[in-house]
Structures are given as structure tokens and as C-alpha cells.
Amino acid sequence: MRVGIDLIEIERIRRALERHGEGFKARCFTDSERAYCDAKPNPPQHYAGRFAAKEAVGKALGSGVYFTWKEIEIRGRPKPGVHLAGRTAAWAERVGAARIEISMTHSQELAAAVAVVVDV
């Protein structure tokens, strides 16, 4: 079992969304993630949670931030899940990751996520 954690200021994501808009969204989030976050009353809060979750997954897999952002997709409610694609999925298979559990939370100012990789 391996664990990854990440914490990010929601304001940092809010600024990235204001400065880079659709480019930032398109680079870091899948269409489904963008639809989910944009439908919420406070989209930056939800983008920040997913951003932190992707970072936590990368850390738990041992790849750190050396992954393609959209190859880690955070899906579902009320309990979010993780879907991997491309090189990140191949890396997870190579390191023996059977499944990934994720937990996210946020306050007014911070978003956090913890990922647990359960090995084969």
C-alpha cells in the first residue's frame, strides 16, 4: 500500500482559471471533470479539489508530478473514484497498483486530497 497527499490554495486555482481560462482547463482536466466543476456554484473550489487529487494520485503511484494531467480523471459522487489512461495507466500496472482509493475535502481557502494505492 502506498499513500499520496496534496494540499492547495483554492485562490491559486482561481487565479489560474482567471489568467489562463479554457487553456488551463483543457490542459489539466477531462471534459467530464470540466462539466462537473463548471456546473457547481464555486467552480474553483471543485477544480482545486480535483487538482489536489491528481497530485495525490501521482505521489501515491511514485510518479510524482511526472504524469499527463488528463490521464488521471477524478470521477463520481458522492464517493469519488480514479480512472487512469495512457502512460499513467501503464505505469500503475508496472508498479502493481490494483486499485486507487481517493478522499477529497475543502474549506473556504484550501483543498486537500489523499490517495491510497492498494497493490496487487
N, C-alpha and C positions, 0 to 999 in steps of 0.2 A: 504494500500500500504506500502511496506517495501523496503528499499534500502540497497545494499551492494556495497562496493568499494574495489578494491585492486590495489596495485602498486608493481611491482617487477623489479629488475635489470635484464636485459637480460643476462648480464655476469654471474649472479648466475645460471641461467638455462643452459647457455653454459658450465659452469664448471660441473654441474650435468650430463649433456649429455656426456661430455668427461670422467668423472670419473666412471659413472655407466652405460653409454650406453643404451643398449637394456633393461636392468633391470629397469632403471628409466622410460623409455618409456612405458614398459609393465605394470608397477605398476600404472602409473598416467594417461595414455591416451588410448583411444579405438583404435582399428585397423584403423577406418576411420580417426580419428584425426591424427594418426601417418602417414598415407598415405598422407594426406593433407600437413602436416608440412614438411615431408621429400621431397616432390615434389617442395618445394619453394627454391629459391636461398640462403636464410639465415634461415635455419630451426630453430635455437634457438630463433629468434625473434618471430616466429609463435607459438612455444611451450610456450614461456613466456606469450604471449597473452592469450592462452587457459588456462594456469595455473592460471593466474590472474582472468580470467573469472570464473573458477571453485571456487576459493576462494570467489569471489564476490557473487556468487550464494549461497554458503554455509552461508555467512554472512547475506544475504537478507532473507534466509529461517529461520534464527535463530538457525541453527545447527553449525555455526562457521566452524571450520575445522574438525568436527566430522562427516565425511561422507566418503564413499568409492570413491576414485578419479574417477574411471571409471563409477560410477553411474551417474555422471554429464558429459554429452557429449555436446560439442560445435559443432554445425552443420551449414553448409550452407555459402554461399556467394551470393551476396555482403552483405546481412544483416544476421549476424549470429543469430542462434536460439539455444535454450537449450532443450535437451532431457534428462529426468530423468528416472532412472531404480531402481529396488531393494528397499532397505531400504530408500534411499533418496526420491524416488517417493512416498513411503508410508508416510514418514514424511511430504512431501509437501501437500499431501492430508489431513493429520491430522491437519495441521495448516491453511488449507483453501486457499492454493495457486491455483488460477485459471490459471494463465499463468505467464511466466517469460520473460521479455524483457532484452536484453543484448546489451551493446555497448563496443567495444574494440578499443584501439589505441596504437600506439607505436612510439617512437623516436629511435634514434640510440642506446640509452642506457637504456631506460625504456619502460615497457609495462604496460598498465593500463586497467582496466575493471570496468564497473558499471553494476549492475544487479538491476532490479526493479521487485519485485513480486507484481502482481496485485491479490488481494484477491477476493474470490467468493462473 
